[in-house]
């Protein structure tokens, strides 16, 4: 009986998804990232012909491509389930080309979390390959080549071998330099604060901060003014004229974007970006949990979106109500 072939990027992800779909009806294979790319030995962009990319099959992927072609040929349907971003869309586009799929066919599926419900829902809602996302990835790749392959050799000649320039790091270097100039040009202003530790009539500790004279806020620009205020309040009794109570509503923290996840991991755990993304990738692809099997524990890790899926909302709500 012919099965349906599903192609993902990661072997670990393939293993998790095959468990959800069942081996009897589905075969899940991994492309292990890109299968076609620009050649390393030359620019690989036809500047005279509308900057047309000149793709080749990636060296070392020959056996994998043969295997994917073999599986696609004997399958009744092929679904391309690469990551839900422009890079993943481009990989699906390249796979469709290599496997001879009709790019107008609804062969593309996507999901933002690796759960059984999400995978089965994706299978029921295939779509066409989004050529706009593919073009966005190609534009980025071409820019990488035009900058990196043509500017980096200049750095090797003028500065030092091994340096590289590119679409992102060149701009980032300029931003860092501009910021450093601002820091160097900054003229610091002196300011002081007065903090008082006092006790109430019931011998309770209380912390106070100087605001100003009467009801007017007062700046403390130098030590002389601070000392004059300290002389005025020295050995004086502090009188509380009024107490104002406020109720504050604190919103729950929003889901992480990729950059915020990296920042928090660095600040709280001293993780490098590489370590953070490696751990996040494992959590996304699936962890083997006792009595549950392999389960994806977080949503897709490369995103600027803070949206939460309806399934995640419902699961969270159920857990909170059960735990209360």
N, C-alpha and C positions, 0 to 999 in steps of 0.2 A: 504493500500500500504506500503510495507517494505521500511524503510528509510535507509540511510547510517549513521552509528554511527561514530562520531569523538570524540576522547578522548584527552583532554588537561590536564595540571596540575592545573591551577587556575580557580576557579569558575567565577571570573571577566572576565578572558580571554574567557571562554566558552560563556558567555553572549554576548560579542562583536562579536565573530566568528559566532555564531548562527544567528545574525542579518545579517551578510554578506552573509551567505550561504542560509538562508531561512529555516524556520521551516517545510515547507511542504515536503522537500526532505531530510533534515539532522537533526539529533539529536546530540547535542554537550554536552558532560558530562565532569566533572573534576575528576581527580584521587586525587586531593588535595595532591600533592607530591607523595612520595613513598607509595607503597602498600605492599611491602615485604622488610624485612631487617634482619640483624643478630639479634639474641636474646640478650636482655639486661642482662639477668641473668647469662650468661656464655660467654666464649670466642667466640664461634660460628664459629670457624675455625678448620678444621680437619688437624692439623699439620702433622700427619702421612700419610695422603692421599693427597699429592700434594697441601696442603693448601686449600682444598675444602671448600668454604663458606657453612654454614648450615642455609639457609634462612627459615624464618617463616613469615606468614601474620602478619602485624603490628596490635597490639592490638588496638581496637577501630575502625578498618576499616572494620569490618565484614559486616555491613549493606551496606556500600558503595560498597564493592566487590560484594555482592549479586545483587545490583542494576545494576552494570556494566555488570555482567553476564547475567542478564535478558534482558538488552537492546541489548547486543551483539547477544544473541540467536535469537531475532526477527528481527535483521537487515540484510539487504542483503550484506553489506560490512562494515568492521571496519577499520578505519584509526587511527593510533596512532600518535598524533600531540604534543607530549611532547617537552620540550625545546630543541633547537639545540646545545646541548653540551653533554659531556660524561655522565653527571648525567641524563639528559633527555633521552639519548639513553638507559641507564640501566633501567629507569622507563618503557620505552616502552617494553623492553625485559621481565621485570617482568609481565607487563600487558598481553603480548602475552602468557606467561606461564599460568597465572591465567585464562585467557579467552579461552584457548585451541586453540589459533591461530597457523597456520603454520608459523614458523619463516622464512621459505624460501619464503613465499608469500610477495608480494609488498604491505605491510600494513603500512609502515612508511612514514609520510610526515613531512616536516619541513619548517619553514619560519623564517626570521630574523626581520621582522616588521609585525605588525598586521594591514594591510591595505587590502581592498577588493581585489585589484589586486594580492597582494602577496599570500593571502589565496587561491584564485581560481587557481593561477598558481601552488601552492603546491599540490592541489587536483588532478591536471592533471599530476603530476610527482611523483607518489609514488615510493618507493624503498624498498629494503630489510633492515632489522635491521642490522646495522653495528656492527658486533660482535667484531671488534677490539676496537671500542669505549667502548663497554660494558666491555671487558676485562680490559681496562685501568681504568674504574671506579671500577671494582671489585678489582684490584690490590691496588688502593688507599684505598678502604674500608678495605681490609684485613690488610694492613700496619697500618691503624689507630688502628685496634683492637690489633694487635701484640705488638705495642708500647704502646698505651694508657692503655689497660687492664693489661699489665704486668709491666710497669714501674711506673704508677701512684700509685699503692699500696706501692711501695718502698718509694716514696716521702711522703706518709701519715705516714709511720713508722719513717722515718729519719728526715723529716723536719716539715711538718704540715698537718693536715687533710684538705681536700678540694682542694689541689693542683692537677694539672693534667699535664701529659706529653703526647706528641703526635708527629705525623709525621712532622708537620709544626712547632709548637711552640717550640719544643726542639731544632731544628736547628736554629730557629730565635733567641732564647735565647743565643745560642753560638755566633751567628753573632753580637749580641748586646754587649756581653761581650768582644769579640775580638776588636770591634770598640772602646769601652770604654778604653781598654788597650792602643790602638793607641793614643787616645786623651790624656791620662795621660802621655804617653811617648813623646808627641810632645814638641819640643823646639821652642818657639816663636822667630821670627826674628823682630827686630825693623825696621820700615820704615816710611818715611815721604812723604808728598805731598805738593806742593805749588799751590794754586788756587788764581787767580787774577781777581778781578772785576774792569773793566776799562770802559772808555767812548771813543767813536770815536769822530772825529772832528765835527760830526753832532750831538753830545750829545746823541748818542745812547749807551745803556748799552751793554757790551760784556763780556763774561766769558772766561778766558784763563787758561790753565793748563801748568805747567812747564814740559818741555820735556828733555832738556839737554843743554849743551854748544855747540855752533855751530850746526852741524847736528848730533852729537853723543848723543844717549840717555844716561842719567845719573841717577844713583840710588841715593836716599837720605837716607842713613842708620842712620843718627843721627842728633840731633838738631844743633850741631856746624856747619855742612856743610850747613844746611838750613839757618841758620843765616848769614853765609858768603855770600850766594847767595842773600838773602834779602837786605843785605848792598850794594851789587853791583847794584841792580836794583832800590833801593830806589830813589824816585823822578826822575826817568829816564823816557824818552818818549818811548813809545812802537811803533815800526815800523813794519808794515805788509809788508813783502817782496813779498809774492805771495799768491794767493787764488786758491785753487783747488776745483772744484765742481764735485761731483760724483752723479750719478743716481743709487739708490739702488732699487732692486726689492725684495719685501717682499711677501713671499708665504702665502696663507691663512692657518690658523691653521688646523691641521689634526683632524679628528673625535676623540672623546674620546675613550680610552680603559677604562676598568673598574677601574683600579688603578689610571689613570690620572683624571677621573671624581671624584673619592673620594678625591684626593689631592686638586684639584681646589675648590671643595665644602668646604673642610676644611679650605683652605687658604683664600678664598674670603668671605665665608658665615659663617665660624665657625661651619659647620655641622659635626655631628658625622657620622661615616661610616654607622651606622644603619639607621640614618635619610636619608642620601643620597640614600641608596639602596631602602628604603621604597618608597620614592618619585619617584625614577626612575622606580620602579616596576609598580606603578600606571600609569605613563606616557606610559610605554610599553604596559600594558594590555588594556588601553583605557580610555579616559576622555570624559564625555558627553558634547558635544559642541552644542550650539544652532543652529538649522537648519541643522545640519550635523549628529546628533546622536553620538554614542560612537565611538571614533576614537583613534587608537594607534598613539602616537605622537613621539616616539623615537624607534630605533631599539633595538635588544636584548641586555640586559644590562650586561651580563657576557661574556666578549670577550677581546681578545688581538689583534683582527684584526682592521685595520684602513680602510678597504675597504668600499666603498660606493656603494650601489646597483644602477643599471642602472635606475630604476624607480625614486629613490631619486635624481639622477643627473638631469634627465629630468624635474622633478617637480621644482627643484631649479632653473634650467635654465629658465623655463617658468616664474617663479615668478620674477626673476631678470629683465628679458626683459620687463615684464609688469610694474614693479615698476620704471624703468628708465625714 
